[in-house]
């Protein structure tokens, strides 16, 4: 995930609100079947993201964070080659403008490592006011690293679907 840091005036420290996309802003339930099958079809899983519907609670939190003066950062495990589609999706559903940090090609580390690393880089340029993610392992790692975390639980999934999402993040280093 690129670590291009937003700049801020010398006398003012930027305050960041950082949002995951899948399961926080975007409803991915319609495409989980692509990663529940064997072999997993990652290309189809990510290609179907253009059809995600927004999750109202996450979208409202992003707007509230922006209205409170926070700089918005989107931090996703989606691969970099889906940047254009992801940017279009964010604009289509009226999410606030913000920098988009995506998974670098061939980076298969668990999201709990990649996201903490990006947050540490961002913290050099400003304060992390809030981080919102739906993955329990990510939430725990980010909290252990000393950041303020909100665990997004508004996308309700079955136990099997939750396990598939967990393995996508932890074992496969995807999403």
Contact map, one row per residue, 1 for C-alpha under 8 A:
1110000000000000000000000000000000000000000000000000000000000000000000000000000100000000000000000000111100000000010001000000000000000000000000000000000000000000000000000000000
1111000000000000000000000000000000000000000000000000000000000000000000000000000000000000000000000000111100000000000000000000000000000000000000000000000000000000000000000000000
1111100000000000000000000000000000000000000000000000000000000000000000000000000000000000000000000000100000000000000001001100000000000000000000000000000000000000000000000000000
0111110000000000000000000000000000000000000000000000000000000000000000000000000000000000000000000000000000000000000000000000000000000000000000000000000000000000000000000000000
0011111000000000000000000000000000000000000000000000000000000000000000000000000000000000000000000000000000000000000000001100100000000000000000000000000000000000000000000000000
0001111100000000000000000000000000000000000000000000000000000000000000000000000000000000000000000010000000000000000000000000100000000000000000000000000000000000000000000000000
0000111110000100000000000000000000000000000000000000000000000000000000000000000000000000000000000000000000000000000000000000100000000000000000000000000000000000000000000000000
0000011111011100000000000000000000000000000000000000000000000000000000000000000000000000000000000000000000000000000000000000100000000000000000000000000000000000000000000000000
0000001111111000000000000000000000000000000000000000000000000000000000000000000000000000000000000000000000000000000000000000000000000000000000000000000000000000000000000000000
0000000111111000000000000000000000000000000000000000000000000000000000000000000000000000000000000000000000000000000000000000000000000000000000000000000000000000000000000000000
0000000011111000000000000000000000000000000000000000000000000000000000000000000000000000000000000000000000000000000000000000000000000000000000000000000000000000000000000000000
0000000111111100000000000000000000000000000000000000000000000000000000000000000000000000000000000000000000000000000000000000000000000000000000000000000000000000000000000000000
0000000111111110000000000000000000000000000000000000000000000000000000000000000000000000000000000000000000000000000000000000111000000000000000000000000000000000000000000000000
0000001100011111000000000000000000000000000000000000000000000000000001100000000000000000000000000000000000000000000000000000111000000000000000000000000000000000000000000000000
0000000000001111100000000000000000000000000000000000000000000000000011100000000000000000000000000000000000000000000000000000011110000000000000000000000000000000000000000000000
0000000000000111110000000000000000000000000000000000000000000000000001111000000000000000000000000000000000000000000000000000011111000000000000000000000000000000000000000000000
0000000000000011111000000000000000000000000000000000000000000100110001111000000000000000000000000000000000000000000000000000000111100000000000000000000000000000000000000000000
0000000000000001111100000000000000000000000000000000000000000000000000011110000000000000000000000000000000000000000000000000000101110000000000000000000000000000000000000000000
0000000000000000111110011000000000000000000000000000000000000100000000011111000000000000000000000000000000000000000000000000000000111000000000000000000000000000000000000000000
0000000000000000011111111000000000000000000000000000000000000000000000000111000000000000000000000000000000000000000000000000000000011100000000000000000000000000000000000000000
0000000000000000001111111100000000000000000000000000000000000000000000000111000000000000000000000000000000000000000000000000000000001000000000000000000000000000000000000000000
0000000000000000000111111111000000000000000000000000000000000000000000000001000000000000000000000000000000000000000000000000000000000000000000000000000000000000000000000000001
0000000000000000000111111111000000000000000000000000001000000000000000000000000000000000000000000000000000000000000000000000000000001100000000000000000101100000000000000000000
0000000000000000001111111110000000000000000000000000001001000000000000000000000000000000000000000000000000000000000000000000000000011100000000000000000101100000000000000000000
0000000000000000001111111110000000000000000000000000011111100000000000000000000000000000000000000000000000000000000000000000000000000000000000000000000000000000000000000000000
0000000000000000000011111111000000000000000000000001111000000000000000000000000000000000000000000000000000000000000000000000000000000000000000000000000000000000000000000000000
0000000000000000000001111111110000000000000000000001111000000000000000000000000000000000000000000000000000000000000000000000000000000000000000000000000000100000000000000000000
0000000000000000000001100111111100000000000000001001100000000000000000000000000000000000000000000000000000000000000000000000000000000000000000000000000000000000000000000000000
0000000000000000000000000011111100000000000000000000000000000000000000000000000000000000000000000000000000000000000000000000000000000000000000000000000000001000000000000000000
0000000000000000000000000011111110000000000000000001000000000000000000000000000000000000000000000000000000000000000000000000000000000000000000000000000000000000000000000000000
0000000000000000000000000001111111100000000010011000000000000000000000000000000000000000000000000000000000000000000000000000000000000000000000000000000000000000000000000000000
0000000000000000000000000001111111110000000010000000000000000000000000000000000000000000000000000000000000000000000000000000000000000000000000000000000000000000100110000000000
0000000000000000000000000000011111111000000000000000000000000000000000000000000000000000000000000000000000000000000000000000000000000000000000000000000000000000000000000000000
0000000000000000000000000000001111111001110110000000000000000000000000000000000000000000000000000000000000000000000000000000000000000000000000000000000000000000000000000000000
0000000000000000000000000000001111111111110010000000000000000000000000000000000000000000000000000000000000000000000000000000000000000000000000000000000000000000000100010000000
0000000000000000000000000000000111111101000000000000000000000000000000000000000000000000000000000000000000000000000000000000000000000000000000000000000000000000100100000000000
0000000000000000000000000000000011111111100000000000000000000000000000000000000000000000000000000000000000000000000000000000000000000000000000000000000000000000000000000000000
0000000000000000000000000000000000111111100000000000000000000000000000000000000000000000000000000000000000000000000000000000000000000000000000000000000000000000000000000000000
0000000000000000000000000000000000101111100000000000000000000000000000000000000000000000000000000000000000000000000000000000000000000000000000000000000000000000000000000000000
0000000000000000000000000000000001111111110000000000000000000000000000000000000000000000000000000000000000000000000000000000000000000000000000000000000000000000000000000000000
0000000000000000000000000000000001101111111110000000000000000000000000000000000000000000000000000000000000000000000000000000000000000000000000000000000000000000000000000000000
0000000000000000000000000000000001100001111111000000000000000000000000000000000000000000000000000000000000000000000000000000000000000000000000000000000000000000000000000000000
0000000000000000000000000000000000000000111111100000000000000000000000000000000000000000000000000000000000000000000000000000000000000000000000000000000000000000000000000000000
0000000000000000000000000000000001000000111111110000000000000000000000000000000000000000000000000000000000000000000000000000000000000000000000000000000000000000000000000000000
0000000000000000000000000000001101100000111111111000000000000000000000000000000000000000000000000000000000000000000000000000000000000000000000000000000000000000000000000000000
0000000000000000000000000000000000000000011111111000000000000000000000000000010001000000000000000000000000000000000000000000000000000000000000000000000000000000000000000000000
0000000000000000000000000000000000000000001111111100000000000000000000000000000001000000000000000000000000000000000000000000000000000000000000000000000000000000000000000000000
0000000000000000000000000000001000000000000111111111000000000000000000000000000000000000000000000000000000000000000000000000000000000000000000000000000000000000000000000000000
0000000000000000000000000001001000000000000011111111000000000000000000000000000000001100000000000000000000000000000000000000000000000000000000000000000000000000000000000000000
0000000000000000000000000000000000000000000000111111000000000000000000000000000000001100100000000000000000000000000000000000000000000000000000000000000000000000000000000000000
0000000000000000000000000000000000000000000000011111100000000000000000000000000000000000000000000000000000000000000000000000000000000000000000000000000000000000000000000000000
0000000000000000000000000111010000000000000000011111110000000000000000000000000000000000000000000000000000000000000000000000000000000000000000000000000000000000000000000000000
0000000000000000000000000111000000000000000000000011111000000000000000000000000000000000000000000000000000000000000000000000000000000000000000000000000000000000000000000000000
0000000000000000000000001110000000000000000000000001111100100000000000000000000000000000000010000000000000000000000000000000000000000000000000000000000000000000000000000000000
0000000000000000000000111110000000000000000000000000111111100000000000000000000000000000000000000000000000000000000000000000000000000000000000000000000001100000000000000000000
0000000000000000000000001000000000000000000000000000011111110000000000000000000000000000000000000000000000000000000000000000000000000000000000000000000000000000000000000000000
0000000000000000000000001000000000000000000000000000001111111000000000000000000000000000000000000000000000000000000000000000000000000000000000000000000001000000000000000000000
0000000000000000000000011000000000000000000000000000001111111100000000000000000000000000000000000000000000000000000000000000000000000000000000000000000100000000000000000000000
0000000000000000000000001000000000000000000000000000011111111110000000000000000000000000000000100000000000000000000000000000000000000000000000000000000000000000000000000000000
0000000000000000000000000000000000000000000000000000000111111111000000000000000000000000000000000000000000000000000000000000000000000000000000000000000000000000000000000000000
0000000000000000000000000000000000000000000000000000000011111111100000000000000000000000000000000000000000000000000000000000000000000000000000000000000000000000000000000000000
0000000000000000101000000000000000000000000000000000000001111111110000010000000000000000000000110000000000000000000000000000000000000000000000000000000000000000000000000000000
0000000000000000000000000000000000000000000000000000000000111111111000000000000000000000000000110000000000000000000000000000000000000000000000000000000000000000000000000000000
0000000000000000000000000000000000000000000000000000000000011111111100000000000000000000000000000000000000000000000000000000000000000000000000000000000000000000000000000000000
0000000000000000100000000000000000000000000000000000000000001111111111110000000000000000000000000000000000000000000000000000000000000000000000000000000000000000000000000000000
0000000000000000100000000000000000000000000000000000000000000111111111110000000000000000000000010000000000000000000000000000000000000000000000000000000000000000000000000000000
0000000000000000000000000000000000000000000000000000000000000011111111000000000000000000000000000000000000000000000000000000000000000000000000000000000000000000000000000000000
0000000000000000000000000000000000000000000000000000000000000001111111000000000000000000000000000000000000000000000000000000000000000000000000000000000000000000000000000000000
0000000000000010000000000000000000000000000000000000000000000000111111100000000000000000000000000000000000000000000000000000000000000000000000000000000000000000000000000000000
0000000000000111100000000000000000000000000000000000000000000000111111110000000000000000000000000000000000000000000000000000000010000000000000000000000000000000000000000000000
0000000000000111100000000000000000000000000000000000000000000000110011111000000000000000000000000100000000000000000000000000000000000000000000000000000000000000000000000000000
0000000000000001111000000000000000000000000000000000000000000100110001111100000000000000000000011110000000000000000000000000000000000000000000000000000000000000000000000000000
0000000000000001111000000000000000000000000000000000000000000000000000111110000000000000000000000111100000000000000000000000000000000000000000000000000000000000000000000000000
0000000000000000011110000000000000000000000000000000000000000000000000011111000000000000000000000111100000000000000000000000000000000000000000000000000000000000000000000000000
0000000000000000011110000000000000000000000000000000000000000000000000001111100000000000000000000001110000000000001000000000000000000000000000000000000000000000000000000000000
0000000000000000001111000000000000000000000000000000000000000000000000000111110000000000000000000001111000000000000000000000000000000000000000000000000000000000000000000000001
0000000000000000000000000000000000000000000000000000000000000000000000000011111000000000000000000000011000000010000000000000000000000000000000000000000000000000000000001000011
0000000000000000000000000000000000000000000001000000000000000000000000000001111101000000000000000000011000000000000000000000000000000000000000000000000000000000000000000000011
0000000000000000000000000000000000000000000000000000000000000000000000000000111111100000000000000000011110000000000000000000000000000000000000000000000000000000000000000000011
1000000000000000000000000000000000000000000000000000000000000000000000000000011111100000000000000000011110000000000000000000000000000000000000000000000000000000000000000000000
0000000000000000000000000000000000000000000000000000000000000000000000000000001111110000000000000000000010000000000000000000000000000000000000000000000000000000000000000000000
0000000000000000000000000000000000000000000001100000000000000000000000000000011111111100000000000000000000000000000000000000000000000000000000000000000000000000000000000000000
0000000000000000000000000000000000000000000000000000000000000000000000000000001111111110000000000000010000000000000000000000000000000000000000000000000000000000000000000000000
0000000000000000000000000000000000000000000000000000000000000000000000000000000011111111000000000000000000000000000000000000000000000000000000000000000000000000000000000000000
0000000000000000000000000000000000000000000000001100000000000000000000000000000001111111100000000000000000000000000000000000000000000000000000000000000000000000000000000000000
0000000000000000000000000000000000000000000000001100000000000000000000000000000001111111110000000000000000000000000000000000000000000000000000000000000000000000000000000000000
0000000000000000000000000000000000000000000000000000000000000000000000000000000000111111111000000001000000000000000000000000000000000000000000000000000000000000000000000000000
0000000000000000000000000000000000000000000000000000000000000000000000000000000000011111111100000000000000000000000000000000000000000000000000000000000000000000000000000000000
0000000000000000000000000000000000000000000000000100000000000000000000000000000000001111111110000000000000000000000000000000000000000000000000000000000000000000000000000000000
0000000000000000000000000000000000000000000000000000000000000000000000000000000000000111111111110000000000000000000000000000000000000000000000000000000000000000000000000000000
0000000000000000000000000000000000000000000000000000000000000000000000000000000000000011111111111000000000000000000000000000000000000000000000000000000000000000000000000000000
0000000000000000000000000000000000000000000000000000000000000000000000000000000000000001111111100000000000000000000000000000000000000000000000000000000000000000000000000000000
0000000000000000000000000000000000000000000000000000010000000000000000000000000000000000111111100000000000000000000000000000000000000000000000000000000000000000000000000000000
0000000000000000000000000000000000000000000000000000000000000000000000000000000000000000011111110000000000000000000000000000000000000000000000000000000000000000000000000000000
0000000000000000000000000000000000000000000000000000000000100110000000000000000000000000011111111000000000000000000000000000000000000000000000000000000000000000000000000000000
0000000000000000000000000000000000000000000000000000000000000110010000010000000000000000011001111100000000000000000000000000000000000000000000000000000000000000000000000000000
0000000000000000000000000000000000000000000000000000000000000000000000010000000000000000001000111110000000000000000000000000000000000000000000000000000000000000000000000000000
0000000000000000000000000000000000000000000000000000000000000000000000111100000000000000000000011111000000000000000000000000000000000000000000000000000000000000000000000000000
0000010000000000000000000000000000000000000000000000000000000000000000011100000000000000000000001111100000000000000000000000000000000000000000000000000000000000000000000000000
0000000000000000000000000000000000000000000000000000000000000000000000001111000000000010000000000111110000000000000000000000000000000000000000000000000000000000000000000000000
1110000000000000000000000000000000000000000000000000000000000000000000001111000000000000000000000011111000000000000000000000000000000000000000000000000000000000000000000000000
1100000000000000000000000000000000000000000000000000000000000000000000000011111100100000000000000001111100000000000000000000000000000000000000000000000000000000000000000000000
1100000000000000000000000000000000000000000000000000000000000000000000000001111100000000000000000000111110100000010000000000000000000000000000000000000000000000000000000000000
1100000000000000000000000000000000000000000000000000000000000000000000000000001100000000000000000000011111100000000000000000000000000000000000000000000000000000000000000000000
0000000000000000000000000000000000000000000000000000000000000000000000000000001110000000000000000000001111100000000000000000000000000000000000000000000000000000000000000000000
0000000000000000000000000000000000000000000000000000000000000000000000000000000000000000000000000000000111110000000000000000000000000000000000000000000000000000000000000000000
0000000000000000000000000000000000000000000000000000000000000000000000000000000000000000000000000000001111111000000000000000000000000000000000000000000000000000000000000000100
0000000000000000000000000000000000000000000000000000000000000000000000000000000000000000000000000000000001111100000000000000000000000000000000000000000000000000000000000001110
0000000000000000000000000000000000000000000000000000000000000000000000000000000000000000000000000000000000111110110000000000000000000000000000000000000000000000000000000100100
0000000000000000000000000000000000000000000000000000000000000000000000000000000000000000000000000000000000011111110000000000000000000000000000000000000000000000000000001111110
0000000000000000000000000000000000000000000000000000000000000000000000000000100000000000000000000000000000001111111000000000000000000000010000000000000000000000000000001100111
0000000000000000000000000000000000000000000000000000000000000000000000000000000000000000000000000000000000000111111100000000000000000000111011000000000000000000000000001100000
0000000000000000000000000000000000000000000000000000000000000000000000000000000000000000000000000000000000001111111110000000000000000000010010000000000000000000000000000000000
1000000000000000000000000000000000000000000000000000000000000000000000000000000000000000000000000000001000001111111111000000000000000000000000000000000000000000000000000000000
0000000000000000000000000000000000000000000000000000000000000000000000000010000000000000000000000000000000000011111111100000000000000000010001000000000000000000000000000000000
0000000000000000000000000000000000000000000000000000000000000000000000000000000000000000000000000000000000000001111111110000000000000000000011001000000000000000000000000000000
0000000000000000000000000000000000000000000000000000000000000000000000000000000000000000000000000000000000000000111111111000000000000000000000000000000000000000000000000000000
1010000000000000000000000000000000000000000000000000000000000000000000000000000000000000000000000000000000000000011111111100000000000000000000000000000000000000000000000000000
0000000000000000000000000000000000000000000000000000000000000000000000000000000000000000000000000000000000000000001111111110000100000000000000000000000000000000000000000000000
0000000000000000000000000000000000000000000000000000000000000000000000000000000000000000000000000000000000000000000111111111000000000000000000000000000000000000000000000000000
0010100000000000000000000000000000000000000000000000000000000000000000000000000000000000000000000000000000000000000011111111100000000000000000000000000000000000000000000000000
0010100000000000000000000000000000000000000000000000000000000000000000000000000000000000000000000000000000000000000001111111111100000000000000000000000000000000000000000000000
0000000000000000000000000000000000000000000000000000000000000000000000000000000000000000000000000000000000000000000000111111111100000000000000000000000000000000000000000000000
0000000000000000000000000000000000000000000000000000000000000000000000000000000000000000000000000000000000000000000000011111111000000000000000000000000000000000000000000000000
0000111100001100000000000000000000000000000000000000000000000000000000000000000000000000000000000000000000000000000000001111111000000000000000000000000000000000000000000000000
0000000000001111000000000000000000000000000000000000000000000000000000000000000000000000000000000000000000000000000000000111111100000000000000000000000000000000000000000000000
0000000000001111000000000000000000000000000000000000000000000000000000000000000000000000000000000000000000000000000000000111111110000000000000000000000000000000000000000000000
0000000000000011110000000000000000000000000000000000000000000000000000000000000000000000000000000000000000000000000000100110011111100000000000000011000000000000000000000000000
0000000000000011100000000000000000000000000000000000000000000000000001000000000000000000000000000000000000000000000000000000001111100000000000000001000000000000000000000000000
0000000000000001110000000000000000000000000000000000000000000000000000000000000000000000000000000000000000000000000000000000000111110000000000000011110000000000000000000000000
0000000000000000111000000000000000000000000000000000000000000000000000000000000000000000000000000000000000000000000000000000000111111000000000000011110000000000000000000000000
0000000000000000011100010000000000000000000000000000000000000000000000000000000000000000000000000000000000000000000000000000000001111100000000000000111100000000000000000000000
0000000000000000001110110000000000000000000000000000000000000000000000000000000000000000000000000000000000000000000000000000000000111110011000000000111100000000000000000000000
0000000000000000000100110000000000000000000000000000000000000000000000000000000000000000000000000000000000000000000000000000000000011111011000000000001110000000000000000000000
0000000000000000000000000000000000000000000000000000000000000000000000000000000000000000000000000000000000000000000000000000000000001111111000000000001000000000000001000000000
0000000000000000000000000000000000000000000000000000000000000000000000000000000000000000000000000000000000000000000000000000000000000111111100000000001000000000000000000000000
0000000000000000000000000000000000000000000000000000000000000000000000000000000000000000000000000000000000000001000000000000000000000011111110000000000000000000000000000000000
0000000000000000000000000000000000000000000000000000000000000000000000000000000000000000000000000000000000000011101000000000000000001111111111000000000000000000000000000000000
0000000000000000000000000000000000000000000000000000000000000000000000000000000000000000000000000000000000000001000000000000000000001111111111100000111000000000000000000000000
0000000000000000000000000000000000000000000000000000000000000000000000000000000000000000000000000000000000000000000000000000000000000001111111110000000000000000000000000000000
0000000000000000000000000000000000000000000000000000000000000000000000000000000000000000000000000000000000000001100100000000000000000000111111111000000000000000000000000000000
0000000000000000000000000000000000000000000000000000000000000000000000000000000000000000000000000000000000000001001100000000000000000000011111111111100000000000000000000000000
0000000000000000000000000000000000000000000000000000000000000000000000000000000000000000000000000000000000000000000000000000000000000000001111111111100000000000000000000000000
0000000000000000000000000000000000000000000000000000000000000000000000000000000000000000000000000000000000000000000000000000000000000000000111111110000000000000000000000000000
0000000000000000000000000000000000000000000000000000000000000000000000000000000000000000000000000000000000000000000100000000000000000000000011111110000000000000000000000000000
0000000000000000000000000000000000000000000000000000000000000000000000000000000000000000000000000000000000000000000000000000000000000000000001111111000000000000000000000000000
0000000000000000000000000000000000000000000000000000000000000000000000000000000000000000000000000000000000000000000000000000000101100000000001111111100000000000000000000000000
0000000000000000000000000000000000000000000000000000000000000000000000000000000000000000000000000000000000000000000000000000000111100000000001100111110000000000000000000000000
0000000000000000000000000000000000000000000000000000000000000000000000000000000000000000000000000000000000000000000000000000000001111000001001100011111000000000000000000000000
0000000000000000000000000000000000000000000000000000000000000000000000000000000000000000000000000000000000000000000000000000000001111000001000000001111100000000000000000000000
0000000000000000000000000000000000000000000000000000000000000000000000000000000000000000000000000000000000000000000000000000000000011111001000000000111110000000000000000000000
0000000000000000000000110000000000000000000000000000000001000000000000000000000000000000000000000000000000000000000000000000000000011100000000000000011111100000000000000000000
0000000000000000000000000000000000000000000000000000000000000000000000000000000000000000000000000000000000000000000000000000000000000100000000000000001111110000000000000000000
0000000000000000000000110000000000000000000000000000001010000000000000000000000000000000000000000000000000000000000000000000000000000000000000000000000111110000000000000000000
0000000000000000000000110010000000000000000000000000001000000000000000000000000000000000000000000000000000000000000000000000000000000000000000000000000111111000000000000000000
0000000000000000000000000000000000000000000000000000000000000000000000000000000000000000000000000000000000000000000000000000000000000000000000000000000011111100000000000000000
0000000000000000000000000000100000000000000000000000000000000000000000000000000000000000000000000000000000000000000000000000000000000000000000000000000000111111110000000000000
0000000000000000000000000000000000000000000000000000000000000000000000000000000000000000000000000000000000000000000000000000000000000000000000000000000000011111110000000000000
0000000000000000000000000000000000000000000000000000000000000000000000000000000000000000000000000000000000000000000000000000000000000000000000000000000000001111111000000000000
0000000000000000000000000000000000000000000000000000000000000000000000000000000000000000000000000000000000000000000000000000000000000000000000000000000000001111111100000000000
0000000000000000000000000000000100010000000000000000000000000000000000000000000000000000000000000000000000000000000000000000000000000000000000000000000000001111111110000000000
0000000000000000000000000000000000000000000000000000000000000000000000000000000000000000000000000000000000000000000000000000000000000000000000000000000000001111111111000000000
0000000000000000000000000000000000000000000000000000000000000000000000000000000000000000000000000000000000000000000000000000000000000000000000000000000000000011111111100000000
0000000000000000000000000000000100110000000000000000000000000000000000000000000000000000000000000000000000000000000000000000000000000000000000000000000000000001111111110000000
0000000000000000000000000000000100000000000000000000000000000000000000000000000000000000000000000000000000000000000000000000000000000000000000000000000000000000111111111000000
0000000000000000000000000000000000000000000000000000000000000000000000000000000000000000000000000000000000000000000000000000000000000010000000000000000000000000011111111110000
0000000000000000000000000000000000000000000000000000000000000000000000000000000000000000000000000000000000000000000000000000000000000000000000000000000000000000001111111111000
0000000000000000000000000000000000100000000000000000000000000000000000000000000000000000000000000000000000000000000000000000000000000000000000000000000000000000000111111111111
0000000000000000000000000000000000000000000000000000000000000000000000000000100000000000000000000000000000000111000000000000000000000000000000000000000000000000000011111111111
0000000000000000000000000000000000000000000000000000000000000000000000000000000000000000000000000000000000001111000000000000000000000000000000000000000000000000000001111111110
0000000000000000000000000000000000000000000000000000000000000000000000000000000000000000000000000000000000000100000000000000000000000000000000000000000000000000000001111111100
0000000000000000000000000000000000000000000000000000000000000000000000000000000000000000000000000000000000010100000000000000000000000000000000000000000000000000000000111111110
0000000000000000000000000000000000000000000000000000000000000000000000000000000000000000000000000000000000111110000000000000000000000000000000000000000000000000000000011111111
0000000000000000000000000000000000000000000000000000000000000000000000000000111000000000000000000000000000010110000000000000000000000000000000000000000000000000000000011101111
0000000000000000000001000000000000000000000000000000000000000000000000000001111000000000000000000000000000000010000000000000000000000000000000000000000000000000000000011000111
